[in-house]
Amino acid sequence: MNKAELKHFGQPDDVREFPKGRLELVNIGGATVGRAIFEPGWRWLTSVQPLANTKSCEAPHFQYHVSGVLMVKMDDGTELECRPGDVSLLPSGHDAWVVGNEAAVVVDFQGMVDYAKGQHAHP
């Protein structure tokens, strides 16, 4: 990492779309950062689970919540209501859904490399 880099989510390196949502990925400094936009009505179980083919989301997340409200339920029953300005750390094994009528936007610094990639991914 010897040079400055600048990327913008308006010109992502990769875009993945899934029901009621999309993921924009930028590769910078050897890392991949993702911005996910989850529309009202989005839920991991119904929108991404068919792509992931796992019981719950297996991708760990370290994310900043930009807008909207995202409810997360861990497999152990723990529930987190994530709001704008929050930073969440979510290990593997959870479901999530949008609360209310505003899209939930999150910037994820850890778990989006394989997210919503398809049958062979581990989101």
Secondary structure, DSSP 8 states (H G I E B T S, - for coil): --S-----TTS-SEEEEETTEEEEEEEETTEEEEEEEE-TT-BHHHHTHHHH-SSSB---EEEEEEESEEEEEETTS-EEEE-TT-EEEE-SSEEEEEESSS-EEEEESSS-SSTT--TT---
